[in-house]
């Protein structure tokens, strides 16, 4: 039987991840997190994850470098990083975005991979 439990999470009381992100919701199949007012950065090291990421830009600008391509992200844009894809982000202007990961990023410590 499918679990139909509904959980509301207030971003004011949500747990924070190691990189400052706020977890908005988390379940068995997906998690959602908020990157709020991230300051501009130089390139972060490239990395890969064992989960897919989709995101939506609320404010600010960033560049996503993924598998040799550079994609400029601006308010209203969305993006997807497939599982196993080498990528990094460069924040160009104070950045706010929502991301969802499937399966959840924080399960079994995968957040660090």
N, C-alpha and C positions, 0 to 999 in steps of 0.2 A: 504494500500500500504506500502511496506517495505521501511524504510528510508535507502537510499544508500549513504548518505553523507559520504565522506572520510575526515578525519581530520589528519593532520600530527602534531606530537608534538615533539619538540626538548627537549632532556633531560636537556640541559643547562638552559632552561627556564620553566621547568615543576614545578608545585606546589609540595611542600613537605608535607608529612604527619606528624602526631604527633610523630612518632618513627624514623623519619629521612629518610623514604623511599621517592623516587621520583616517582610521577605518570607519566607514559609514555603515556597512552591512557585511556580514560574512555568513556563508552557509556551506553546505557540503559540496556544492558544485561551482560556486562563484563568490568572489568578494569584491567589494567596491570601496575605493578609498579616495580621499580628497587631498590634493596638493594645494595648499592655500598660501598665497603671497610668497612663493619661492623666489628668492633673490637671484639676480643674474650670476651665472657661473661660467667658468671655462669648461672645456670638455671634461666630463666625468669619464673614468675608465670604461672601455667597452666591456660588455658582459652579455651573457645568455641566460635565459630562464627556461625552466621546464614547464612553463605555463604560457598561455596566450594573454596578451594585454590589449584592450581597446580603451581609447580615451577620447575626451571631448574638452576642448579649450574654452574656458569661461572668460578669462582675461589674460592679457600679456602675450608675449611671443617667445617661441623657442624653436630650435632646430633639432630634428630627430635624424641621426645618422644610423642607417640600417643597411647592412650588407652592401656597403659601398655607395649607397644613395643618400642624398641629403634632402630632407623634406622640411619646409618651413611651416610651422604651426602658428596660427593666428586665431583670435576669437571666432568661435563658430565652426572651426575645423575639428575633424575627428581623425583618429589614426588607429592602426592595428599593428601589433608586433607579434608575428607567429612564434610559437614555442620553438626554442632552439636558434632563433635568429640573433646574430651578433649585432648589438646596437648600443648607442649612447645618446644622451640628451645634452644640449647646450641651451641654457636659459638666457635669452637676450634681453628680456624686459620682465619685471616682476610678474610671475606666472601663477595662475590659478586654473586647475583642471581637475576633472573627475576621471578616474580610471576604474576599469573592472578587469579582474583576472579570472581565468578559468583553467584548471581548478584553482581554488583560493591560494593566493601567494604565500600566506603565512602558515599554511598547513605543513607540519613536519619540518619546519625550518627552511623551507624552500626560498623564503624571502632573501636569504643570504647568498644564494647560488647565482 
